[in-house]
Amino acid sequence: MINGKTVLAVIPARGGSKRTPRKNIKDFRGKPLIAWSIDAAEKSKYIDMCFISTEDAEIGAVAEAHGGTVMFRPPELATDDATNEDVLRHVLQAHPADMVVLLQPTSPLRTAEDIDAVIVASQIDGACVSYRPNLSKNGAVYVASADWLALHDFSAEHTKYVMPLERSLDIDMPEDFDA
């Protein structure tokens, strides 16, 4: 909770990655990739509840084994065409909150402090996204008020939070696991 507002985190983890199959449960530095996001969410001082959104039973089982709470999503929200905003709205519908945090499992080096800083910065205009120092999105943390998300997606104007490059890893390809 921040400023009396409830904060819901969502870790989207579908099973259908094309470039790196099963990447969300692949080992990265000694634990499944998804476990890094679960751990960071648990350490956040503002996140009240966190759900792993997946359609995949194996990903769900791995997430639960690492302390995550799973919410299974319908097949139409697990396609290449489904957006993260659609997934956030789906979880928010079942678990209403004032604010929502998107934590992609492909950003294992983000910290709870990064998450909390983006949550604080989102108070300025209703949404904040994390960026690398060169001002490209790093995919690590997206935060929006539920009201903002009802009207926008993350391509709309938002506050930018610049994360250090060493925590801005975005795992997409098999070779990224060697970083």
PyMOL commands that set and color helices and strands:
alter all, ss='L'
color gray80, all
select helices_A, chain A and resi 23-25+33-43+57-65+75-77+84-94+112-121+146-151+165-167+174-178
alter helices_A, ss='H'
color red, helices_A
select strands_A, chain A and resi 7-12+27-28+31-32+49-54+70-72+99-102+127-131+137-145+159-162
alter strands_A, ss='S'
color yellow, strands_A
deselect
rebuild
show_as cartoon
